[in-house]
Amino acid sequence: METESTSDSDFEITVTEQDREDFKRLDVFLTAKVPQFSRSTIKRLFEDEEISSSIKLSLNKLPPAGT
């Protein structure tokens, strides 16, 4: 997993093959990688469309590696 902070509140996270082995759910993955956010905060950010990707995301499924 690659994490890059682009400002105080922006993060860019890329899923790796290892992440796909370690995590099944996007919300659990993001909570582990950005521990200052709870799962409920991740869910709210997702619902408010503050989490974006080049593909359609679902909180209960980890996207492909490279996403």
Contacts in CASP RR format, 6 or more apart in sequence:
PFRMAT RR
TARGET T0000
AUTHOR 0000-0000-0000
METHOD contacts of the structure
MODEL  1
METESTSDSDFEITVTEQDREDFKRLDVFLTAKVPQFSRSTIKRLFEDEE
ISSSIKLSLNKLPPAGT
1 13 0 8 1.000
1 14 0 8 1.000
1 15 0 8 1.000
1 16 0 8 1.000
1 18 0 8 1.000
1 19 0 8 1.000
1 29 0 8 1.000
1 33 0 8 1.000
2 12 0 8 1.000
2 13 0 8 1.000
2 14 0 8 1.000
2 16 0 8 1.000
3 11 0 8 1.000
3 12 0 8 1.000
3 13 0 8 1.000
3 33 0 8 1.000
3 34 0 8 1.000
4 11 0 8 1.000
4 12 0 8 1.000
4 13 0 8 1.000
5 11 0 8 1.000
5 12 0 8 1.000
6 12 0 8 1.000
11 34 0 8 1.000
13 30 0 8 1.000
13 33 0 8 1.000
13 34 0 8 1.000
14 66 0 8 1.000
14 67 0 8 1.000
15 29 0 8 1.000
15 62 0 8 1.000
15 63 0 8 1.000
15 64 0 8 1.000
15 65 0 8 1.000
15 66 0 8 1.000
15 67 0 8 1.000
16 65 0 8 1.000
16 66 0 8 1.000
17 65 0 8 1.000
19 29 0 8 1.000
19 62 0 8 1.000
19 65 0 8 1.000
20 62 0 8 1.000
20 64 0 8 1.000
20 65 0 8 1.000
22 29 0 8 1.000
23 29 0 8 1.000
23 32 0 8 1.000
23 62 0 8 1.000
24 61 0 8 1.000
24 62 0 8 1.000
25 59 0 8 1.000
25 60 0 8 1.000
25 61 0 8 1.000
25 62 0 8 1.000
26 57 0 8 1.000
26 58 0 8 1.000
26 59 0 8 1.000
26 60 0 8 1.000
26 61 0 8 1.000
26 62 0 8 1.000
26 63 0 8 1.000
27 39 0 8 1.000
27 42 0 8 1.000
27 43 0 8 1.000
27 46 0 8 1.000
27 59 0 8 1.000
27 60 0 8 1.000
28 39 0 8 1.000
29 62 0 8 1.000
30 37 0 8 1.000
30 42 0 8 1.000
30 51 0 8 1.000
31 37 0 8 1.000
31 38 0 8 1.000
31 39 0 8 1.000
31 42 0 8 1.000
34 42 0 8 1.000
37 45 0 8 1.000
42 51 0 8 1.000
42 59 0 8 1.000
43 59 0 8 1.000
45 51 0 8 1.000
46 57 0 8 1.000
46 59 0 8 1.000
51 57 0 8 1.000
53 63 0 8 1.000
53 67 0 8 1.000
54 67 0 8 1.000
55 63 0 8 1.000
55 64 0 8 1.000
55 67 0 8 1.000
57 63 0 8 1.000
END
